[in-house]
Amino acid sequence: MKVSLLDQGIQNFENENFAKAIKLFEKILKLDPNNPEAIINKTSCLAEIGKYDEAIKQLEIFLKKNPDDFVALYNKGTTLYDMDRYEEALDTFDSALKIDSKNSQALCNKANVLVALGRHDDAIRVYNRALQVDPKDVEILNNIGIVYAGQKKHKKAIKFFESALDSQKDDIDSLCNLGNSMLEIEKNKLAYDCFRQAVKLDPSDFDATFRLAITCNNLKMPERALIYFNKLLRHDRKNIDVLINKGYSLHLMGKYRNAILCYNNVLKQDPKEMNAIYYKSKSTARQNDEKQTCKLVAKLLKFDSSHDHDHDHDHDHDHDHEHMGFLEKIQKDSDFKKMKKNANFLFMLKHN
């Protein structure tokens, strides 16, 4: 049985052979310039390869003749979203939803746009409308959970991530999202179970492996964390986040010299990487290197005063310290206990 050009094009599109798919759709359009399926599928391919302007142009031409075509409006909305043109995307999804008000994917994408616009409460209302249509949709459940997690409402977020896993127990995104919220409320053992299951499902998943290793550190299992960090560094040996956290594993093991080598590796790449400086100062303090510790702490306190405690890094270390300025971290950190006998160290803390 001969496969049509349209079917060939769609098959190539589904296999992510976008350039070949475009050529096949163009062949159809030479014979039938107004073929709606060829036009819409071609624009989807153009968006997939980053040719957003061209995709929008062709969709708008099509929509002038077919203003009530739901799929064309939906595709235009998703493309505008990818272009960060959120207000236009919102208007486009509203137009699509006038045609099909109960389309769960259009509702979900409208809510995604509202999140991008910072309208989180509105987004949750729209996600809930989508859930009324499709109560077990994993993407929608995860997206609501992510909004709540972003608002630090982790107990609410957890309910949605767990519902997503009830629908699809082996969904890696749901497992990682649940694990992240468990970490934030310091349920480290439950977080560990989530990330370990995710890594078991996909051993090559970088983020799941990274988060699993961090959780091992939180559970005071640095030897196990080190195995995972080394695995990640075999794929990306200069990754700053991994190197800092590997250093912390070594620090927890009492291997301060080796920890400092990790932090120095980071600081060769970025001499102003404050988290590396902070963790290095913890290790030098443990080595009783008072001079070096004071030098590093001075840099941290200078950073604090110039940034008004507003950190511009997003690294993952021990979570109870995450939102503190470095002064407060140092004051609470038991690694600096012996340094409190050093007059210069005490003077710096007092006058910052």
N, C-alpha and C positions, 0 to 999 in steps of 0.2 A: 504493500500500500504506500503510495507516494505521499510524503509529508509536505504540507503546504508551506509557502514562504513565511506566512504568519506564524505557523507552529514552529518552524525552524528558528525564526527570530525570537519568539518567546522562550524556546528551549535554551538558546544562547544567552538570553537575558537572565534566566534562572541560574545558569551555570557561570554567571558573571563574565561572560565573553562579550562585553558591552560594545566594543568597536565592531565586532562581526555582526552583532545583533542590529546595530544602527544601519549597516550596509544592507542587510536584508529588509529592514523596514523601508529604507529609501528605494529599494527595488520595487516594493509594493506601491509606494507613493508615486513613482514614475508612471505606473499603469493606472493607479486610482488615487489621484491627489487628495481626495477628501476622505480616505479610509480612516475612520475614527480610531480603530484599534492600533493601526500602524502609527498614527500621529502620537497618540497618548503613550504607547510603549516606547517610541523613539525619544520622546521628551523625558521619560523616566530614565532611559539610558544616558542621555545627556547630563541629567542631574547627577547620576551615579559617578560619572567621570569628571564632575566638577564644572561642567559647562552650564552653570546656572542661568546666566543671562540669556543664552540661546534657548534653553528649555522654557524659560518664562515667556520669551518673545513668541515662540511657536504655540504655547498654550493660550496666550492672549489672542492670537489670530484665530485659533480654533474656537475660543469661548465667545468671540464676537458673533460667530455663526450659530454657536450652540451654548447659549448662556446658562442653560439649566443642566449641563452635563456634570453629574456629580463627580465622576472619576477625574475629569479634567480640573475641577475646582479643588478636589482633595489633593491632587498632585501639585497644583500650583501652591496650595497652602504649605505643603511639606517642603517644597523647594524654597519658598520665601523664608520659612523657618531656618533652613540650612544656610541661608544668606544673612541671617540675623536681622531680617526685615520683619520684626515681630508684629507691629501694628497692622501692616498689610496682610500678614499671615492670619491674624485674628479675624479681620474682616472677611478674608477668603473662606476660612472654616465656618464662619457664621453663615455665609452664602450657601455653602455646601449643606449645612445642617438645616437650612430652610427647605431643602429638597428631601433630605433624609434625616429627620431629627433624632432618630434612634440608632444611628450608625456609631457603634462603640469606638471604632478606630478614629473617626473624625472627632468624636468627643474627647478621646484620650489626647489626640494631637492638639486640639484647642486648649486643653488643660496644660499641656507641655508649654505652649506659647505663653499662657498666663503665668506659669512658673518663671519663664525667662523674663517676663515683664515685672517680676517681683510681686505679683498679685496672688499670693499663696492661698489665701482663704477662698478666693474665687476659683482657683485651680482645683482645690479639694472638692468644692461643690460640683464642678463639672466632672471630675473623676468619679464622684459618687453617682452621678447620672449615668455615666458609662457602665459602672458596676451594676446598676439596675437592669441594664440590657444584657450584660455578660458578667455575672457575679464571680466567675472563676477565672477571669482573664488574668494571667500571671503578670503581664506588663503593667496593666492598670493597678493591680494590687501593689506591685513594687513601687510604682511611681508615687502613689499616695504615701507609702511608707517612707520614701526618700524625702518627700516634702516635710513630713513630721520629724524625721531625723535631722533635717536641716534646721528645724525650729527647736532642736534639742528636746523634742517630745518623744523620747526613745521608747517608752512603754507603749505608746500608741503605735509608733512605727513597727515595733516588734509584732503586734497583732496582725498587721497587714503582711509582713514578710512571712509570718507563720501560715497565714491563709494562702499565700502564693505557693508555699511548699506543700500545703494540703492538696493543692491542685496539681502540682508537678514537683514531686519529692526530690528529683535529681537536678533541679534548676540551679545552676552555679551562681547566677546573679542573685537569686533569692537567698541562697546560703551565705554568700559574702555580705549582702546587705544586713541579714540577720546577725551575722557575726560582728559586723562593725558596730551595730547598736548595742549588742551585748558587751562589747569592749567598752563603749562609752559609759555604761552603767556599772562597769567593773565586774561583770559576770564572766570572768576570764575563762573558766572551765567550759561554760556553754559556748563561748566564742570559739574556743579551741576545737570543740566538736564540730562546729559549723565549717570552719576553715579546713580542718582535716578531711572532712567529707568532700568538700569542694576540690581539694588537691587530689584526693583519691579518684574522683570522677575525671579530672583533667590535670595530670601532673605537670603539664606545660603552662598552666595558667599562672602568669607572673604575679598578678595582684593577689590572688588567693594564697600563693606560696609566701609572698611577702608578709601578708597579714597573719598567716599562721606562725611565721617566725617571730613577729612582734609579740604575738600572744604567748609564745613559748617564753620569751623574755619576761613578760608580765607574770607568768606562772613560776618564775625562777627556775626555768629549764634552759639555761643558756647554751648548754652543749648541744641540745636538739635544735635550738634556734640557729646555731652556727652552721649546722648541716644545710639548712634551708637557705641561709644567706650565701653560703659558698656556692650552692647550686645556681642561685640567681646571678652571682658574679661571673660564673662561667659563660653566661649569655650576654652579660653587660657589665664588664669589669670596672667601669668608671661610674656606675650609678651611685650618685651621692647619697640618696636615702638609704640604699642597701649598705653602703660602706659605713655610714654613721651608726646604723643599727647593729651591724656586725661588730663594730667597735664596742658598742654597749654590751653585747653578749660577752665579749672578751673581758670587759671591765667587770661584769658580774662574776666571771670565773676567776677574778683576781689577776688576770694577765694584762696588767696595766701598760706595760711596754708595747705589747702587740696591739692593744686598743689604740694607743697613741699613734702607732704607725698607720692605722686605718684613718684616723682623723687627719693626720698629715697628708695622706693621699687625697682626701677631700679638699684640704686647704691649698694644695698645689693647683687644683682646678679652680677653686673659688676662695681666695684669701679672706673674703668677707662673709663666709658661711658661718653665721653666728651659732647655729646649733652644734656644728663641729667644734667650735671654740669652747662652747659650754661643756660639752661632753669630754673634751680634752682636758679642761680644767678640773673636772671631777677625778680623772685618772692621775693627773699630776699631783693633786691634793692627796690622793691615796699613796702616791710615791713619796710623800713628804717633801716634794720639791716646792718649797714655799715661794721662792723668787719667781719661778715660771707660773705658778698658780696665780700670784698677784698680778702678773703681767697680763694674763689671759682674762682674769676677772675685770681688770681695768677696761679692757676692750668691750666686754659685755655691758658694763655699767655705762660706758660712753654711748653705746648703741641704745640702751634703755632711755637715756636722757634725750637723745636726738629723735627717737621714734615714739616717745610718750607711751611706751609699753604696747605699741601697736605692731605686733609681729607680722612680717610680710613673707614668712615661710610657712609651709604646710607639711612639715615632716611629722612622722608618727613615732613618738617615744612614749614614755610613761605618761598616761593620760591625765593624772591628777595635776601635772605641771603644765598642761597644754596651753592654758590661757593666762599664765602668770608672766610678769616681767622677769628678767633674769635676776634682779635684786631679790625678789620674793622667792624665786626658786633656790637661790644660793643660801638664803637665810633658813630655808626649811630642809635643805639637803644634808643628810647625815654624812655624806662624803667629805664635807667641808668642816666636820666637827673639830679636827685637830688644828685647822687653820685659824680657829677663833682665839688661839693663843698668840697669833701673829699681829703685832701692833699695826703694821701697814694695812693688812687685810681688814682689821676692825675699823680703821680710820676710813677706808674706802666705803665700807658698808654704811657707816654712820653718816657720811657726807654725800650720800646719793639718795 
